[in-house]
Amino acid sequence: MVDKQLLQAFDAELAQENLEGHWVRGLTEEDKVPYTKDPHTFVLPHLWKWEVIHRHLRRAGEMHGLEGMAERRTLRLINPAFQKLDSRRRRSTTHTVHMSVQLLKPGELASSHRHNFGAFRFIVEGRGAYTVVEGEKFVMEPGDLILNPPMTWHGHGNDAEPIIWLDGLDYPLLNSLQVITWEPYPGDFQPVKESFKSAAYRVGMARPVWETAAGPLAYKWEDTYRTLKGLEGGEGSPFDGVALEYVNPVDGGHTFPTMSCGIQMLRGGDATQTHRHNSSTVYHAFRGSGVTVIDGKRYEWEKGDCFVVPLWSWHSHQNRSKNGEAILFSMNDRPMLEALKLYREEPGEMGRL
């Protein structure tokens, strides 16, 4: 029989030497969860209503500009599991990816900077503003997806109407690895190379042979929607409907090495089968309305809403309309898991053939 007092004294002695016995029990909620054959996450399913996001974002726009408060006027989607964490850097949408909603008002400039975490903009509302990535100017329109890969200079400007977009980043992953770098652009805002339009030539069946890494890219909504509609009459995915991934044209791989973006159309009356995977996914309802069932709980969404499906959660989607389409934009961390040979996916009972 082990003498508990002697063991506690021994543990304290080990701690003085920055050592710890494997028998020591942790005290946090995380420590209390045992390892099992299935992965476990503290990320919770959650739905953010667009009416609430939009109202508070407009209010933030009335309260302050971009100078002195923050370089970007964004509302960060914080998972309820992380809301009470002391470190702001650990308060994120999931443990690996983060989504924010940003407002840029007419006449504003968001200064240029760069960082080693990847980022994208998915335009939700308004048109005519622009982002500049590595000197290339991209005009924003609803449904456009604009990438700024790691370590590319980027800033935003608006000489049109108020515009709102989603920001997606993989900084939670890089923060956990403690490798984040960030730097401001010398001179505040990078100049626009007016005659420079290389992004238009990075898509399609041909690309520049001298480029070995992904540069700035824009996926125009009219092209994306045309592809969705072209596939509408096909079978589609049993789990996601008519689903597309935004592919990196340089290597044909995922959108980023660490995260991927997708767009899916649920046709009128569509109800998908249930499945689960160990990648985390954040969704935005771009058009229509529907229901997503996550581990047996219904989350009813409509245009503009955002929601999280945590890893290894059984889930399915349903379009509430019998005639109209519903379109979901999403981001996930699947590329990182695949690179580490850790990705897993399972169909539900209805999906087992």
Summary of the structure (lengths in Angstrom):
residues: 353
radius of gyration: 22.4
end to end distance: 53.5
largest distance: 79.9
contacts: 1072
relative contact order: 0.14
helix: 19%
strand: 31%
